[in-house]
Amino acid sequence: MNAMEWLSAYAEKLGLDPPTLDEVDGLLDLAAVAAHSSERTAAPIACWLTARSSRTPFEALEIARSVAPAESES
């Protein structure tokens, strides 16, 4: 079972539509920003917070980028 198949089955069990490929890409980008500007554990929690906020992955990604330290600070 690949990731999209697993996510589709999981979404079905939750009573939700599975994420689109664009949403998956947005969430992976969000997770990368969170993990690379903090600790790896920030990635799944950032995605969970996004879900709780009802924002799209793309809106959340922009917010996450505003929280991430500037390149010159790292």
VEXKOL-651172 format. One line per 2 residues: number of its first residue (from 0); for each residue z, x, y of N, C-alpha, C, O. Coordinates in pm, 1 decimal. Example, Ala and Ser with C-alpha at 12.3 -4.5 7.8 and 13.67 -1.06 7.14 Angstrom:
2
0 = 780.0,1319.0,-569.0,780.0,1230.0,-450.0,780.0,1320.0,-330.0,846.5,1423.6,-331.9 | 708.0,1285.0,-225.0,714.0,1367.0,-106.0,787.0,1290.0,3.0,803.9,1340.9,113.8
//
This chain:
74
0 = 0.0,86.6,-117.6,0.0,0.0,0.0,0.0,90.8,123.3,84.2,179.7,136.1 | -95.5,67.3,213.3,-96.9,146.8,336.3,-8.3,81.7,442.9,47.9,-25.7,421.5
2 = 2.9,147.5,556.1,94.0,100.5,661.1,57.2,-38.5,711.4,145.2,-123.2,727.6 | -69.4,-63.3,736.0,-109.7,-194.2,787.9,-84.8,-304.5,685.3,-46.0,-415.5,721.8
4 = -106.9,-275.0,558.2,-78.1,-373.5,453.5,71.4,-403.4,448.1,112.2,-519.0,436.3 | 152.3,-298.3,457.0,296.9,-316.9,454.3,342.3,-397.0,575.2,421.9,-489.9,561.8
6 = 291.8,-361.7,694.0,329.4,-433.6,816.3,287.7,-580.1,810.0,361.1,-667.9,855.3 | 170.8,-606.2,754.2,124.7,-745.2,739.9,216.5,-824.1,646.6,253.2,-937.9,675.6
8 = 252.9,-762.7,535.0,342.3,-830.6,440.3,480.0,-852.0,502.9,539.9,-958.2,485.7 | 529.9,-753.3,574.4,660.0,-763.7,640.3,656.9,-872.3,747.3,748.4,-954.2,755.8
10 = 551.7,-872.8,828.9,538.1,-975.1,932.6,535.3,-1114.6,871.2,597.3,-1207.4,923.2 | 463.2,-1128.6,760.9,457.5,-1258.7,693.0,596.8,-1303.6,649.7,632.8,-1419.9,667.6
12 = 674.9,-1212.2,593.0,811.5,-1245.6,550.5,900.5,-1283.6,668.8,993.6,-1362.8,654.7 | 870.5,-1226.1,786.0,946.7,-1258.8,906.9,896.0,-1386.0,974.8,957.2,-1435.0,1069.6
14 = 784.4,-1438.7,925.8,725.1,-1557.3,986.3,648.7,-1525.8,1113.5,640.1,-1608.9,1204.0 | 592.7,-1404.4,1120.1,520.5,-1359.5,1239.3,377.9,-1321.5,1204.0,344.9,-1298.2,1087.7
16 = 293.4,-1315.5,1307.2,160.3,-1258.7,1290.0,174.5,-1107.7,1285.8,259.4,-1052.3,1355.7 | 93.4,-1039.5,1205.5,101.4,-893.4,1203.4,49.6,-835.6,1335.2,-27.3,-901.1,1405.6
18 = 91.1,-714.4,1368.4,41.4,-653.5,1491.1,-106.8,-619.8,1478.3,-157.5,-592.5,1369.5 | -174.3,-622.7,1592.5,-313.7,-579.5,1594.4,-318.1,-427.1,1589.0,-216.1,-361.1,1609.0
20 = -434.3,-371.7,1562.5,-448.5,-226.2,1562.7,-414.2,-168.4,1699.7,-352.9,-62.1,1708.5 | -453.6,-238.1,1807.0,-420.4,-191.5,1941.4,-269.4,-192.9,1964.7,-215.1,-101.1,2026.2
22 = -202.0,-296.2,1916.1,-56.0,-301.9,1930.1,11.0,-190.0,1851.1,107.1,-129.2,1898.3 | -39.1,-163.2,1732.0,16.2,-53.6,1651.8,-1.9,78.1,1726.6,91.5,158.0,1735.1
24 = -120.3,101.1,1780.3,-144.8,224.1,1856.3,-51.7,233.6,1976.6,1.6,340.7,2005.5 | -31.7,122.4,2046.8,58.3,121.4,2162.0,201.6,152.5,2123.2,270.4,227.3,2192.7
26 = 246.9,95.1,2012.3,383.1,121.9,1965.0,400.1,265.8,1919.2,504.9,326.5,1941.1 | 296.9,320.4,1855.6,304.5,460.7,1814.4,308.3,553.2,1936.4,379.1,653.9,1936.5
28 = 232.3,518.5,2039.2,237.4,595.9,2163.6,375.1,585.8,2228.4,429.3,685.7,2275.7 | 431.1,466.3,2230.4,565.7,445.7,2283.9,667.1,529.1,2205.3,751.6,596.3,2264.4
30 = 658.4,524.6,2073.6,750.1,601.0,1989.8,736.0,750.6,2016.8,835.5,823.1,2018.3 | 614.7,796.3,2037.8,593.1,938.4,2066.3,656.9,979.2,2198.0,720.6,1084.2,2206.5
32 = 640.1,896.3,2301.5,702.0,927.1,2430.7,853.3,933.2,2416.4,917.0,1026.1,2465.9 | 910.4,834.9,2349.2,1055.8,831.5,2331.1,1104.9,952.6,2252.7,1203.8,1015.4,2290.7
34 = 1037.3,985.2,2145.2,1080.8,1096.1,2059.3,1063.4,1231.4,2126.1,1147.3,1320.0,2110.2 | 954.8,1247.9,2201.0,927.9,1378.3,2261.4,1004.5,1401.8,2390.7,1019.1,1516.5,2433.1
36 = 1052.9,1297.6,2453.3,1128.3,1317.2,2577.3,1278.7,1303.2,2555.3,1356.8,1311.5,2650.1 | 1318.6,1282.1,2431.0,1459.7,1266.9,2398.1,1482.2,1323.8,2258.3,1456.1,1441.6,2233.9
38 = 1529.5,1242.0,2168.9,1546.7,1277.8,2028.5,1464.1,1183.1,1943.7,1429.4,1073.7,1988.2 | 1432.6,1224.0,1822.1,1350.5,1140.1,1734.1,1409.4,1002.0,1714.0,1335.6,904.6,1699.1
40 = 1540.5,992.3,1713.5,1603.2,862.5,1689.2,1574.6,762.8,1800.3,1592.3,642.6,1780.7 | 1531.1,809.8,1916.0,1499.2,718.4,2026.2,1374.5,635.4,1996.7,1359.4,525.5,2050.2
42 = 1285.5,686.7,1912.5,1158.2,618.1,1886.9,1174.1,478.7,1826.0,1122.9,382.8,1883.7 | 1242.6,462.8,1712.3,1253.3,327.5,1656.5,1337.5,234.8,1743.3,1311.7,114.6,1749.8
44 = 1437.4,290.4,1809.6,1522.1,206.0,1894.7,1444.0,160.3,2017.2,1461.9,47.2,2062.4 | 1357.8,245.8,2071.8,1273.5,205.7,2185.2,1181.1,90.9,2144.4,1159.7,-2.3,2221.9
46 = 1127.0,97.5,2024.1,1040.6,-10.9,1975.8,1120.7,-139.5,1957.8,1071.8,-247.8,1989.9 | 1241.8,-128.8,1907.2,1328.8,-245.5,1890.9,1362.3,-306.0,2026.7,1358.6,-427.9,2043.4
48 = 1395.0,-220.6,2124.0,1424.2,-270.8,2259.1,1302.3,-340.9,2319.4,1315.9,-442.0,2388.2 | 1185.1,-287.2,2293.4,1062.4,-350.1,2342.0,1049.2,-490.9,2285.6,1017.2,-584.6,2358.7
50 = 1073.5,-505.9,2156.6,1065.7,-638.3,2094.4,1166.5,-734.5,2156.6,1134.9,-850.7,2182.2 | 1286.1,-686.1,2180.3,1389.8,-771.2,2240.9,1353.9,-811.1,2383.1,1393.2,-918.1,2429.5
52 = 1278.6,-724.6,2453.1,1244.7,-751.2,2592.7,1127.0,-847.1,2607.7,1101.4,-897.3,2717.1 | 1056.1,-872.6,2499.5,935.8,-956.9,2499.3,821.0,-896.3,2579.2,726.8,-966.8,2615.4
54 = 828.1,-767.0,2606.8,716.7,-699.5,2673.6,615.6,-655.6,2567.6,649.7,-640.0,2450.3 | 492.0,-636.0,2610.3,390.8,-584.7,2518.8,415.3,-435.4,2497.8,483.6,-372.0,2578.2
56 = 360.4,-379.1,2390.8,372.3,-234.7,2371.8,316.4,-155.9,2490.4,366.0,-48.1,2523.0 | 213.8,-210.1,2553.8,149.4,-140.2,2665.2,236.9,-141.2,2789.7,244.6,-40.9,2860.6
58 = 302.7,-253.1,2817.1,398.1,-259.3,2928.5,515.0,-164.8,2902.2,559.3,-92.8,2991.6 | 563.5,-165.9,2780.4,676.9,-80.6,2744.4,640.0,67.1,2752.8,722.5,149.5,2792.1
60 = 517.5,100.6,2716.4,472.9,239.4,2722.8,476.2,290.4,2865.9,519.7,402.9,2890.6 | 430.8,209.3,2960.2,434.5,249.3,3101.2,578.1,269.2,3148.7,607.4,363.5,3222.1
62 = 666.6,180.6,3106.8,807.7,194.1,3144.5,865.8,320.9,3082.3,937.2,395.8,3148.9 | 835.2,344.9,2954.8,886.2,464.2,2886.6,837.8,591.1,2955.4,913.3,687.3,2969.8
64 = 713.0,591.2,2997.4,660.4,708.5,3068.2,733.6,731.7,3199.1,746.7,846.0,3243.0 | 781.0,626.0,3261.8,854.4,641.9,3388.0,994.6,696.9,3363.5,1054.9,754.2,3454.3
66 = 1047.2,680.3,3242.9,1178.7,731.3,3207.6,1170.5,875.3,3157.1,1263.4,953.9,3175.5 | 1058.7,908.9,3093.3,1041.6,1042.7,3038.0,1043.8,1147.0,3148.8,987.9,1124.7,3256.2
68 = 1108.2,1261.2,3123.4,1109.5,1366.5,3224.8,967.7,1417.1,3250.7,882.6,1417.6,3161.8 | 945.3,1459.2,3373.4,813.7,1514.7,3408.9,788.1,1640.7,3326.8,881.9,1709.8,3286.9
70 = 662.2,1669.7,3302.1,623.8,1787.7,3222.6,687.9,1914.7,3275.5,727.2,2001.3,3197.3 | 699.2,1927.2,3407.5,753.6,2048.8,3465.6,903.4,2063.7,3441.4,957.6,2173.7,3452.5
72 = 970.8,1953.1,3408.1,1114.7,1957.7,3382.4,1147.6,1999.5,3239.5,1259.7,2042.1,3211.5 | 1050.0,1987.5,3148.4,1079.9,2017.9,3008.2,1062.6,2162.5,2975.0,1084.3,2202.5,2860.7
//
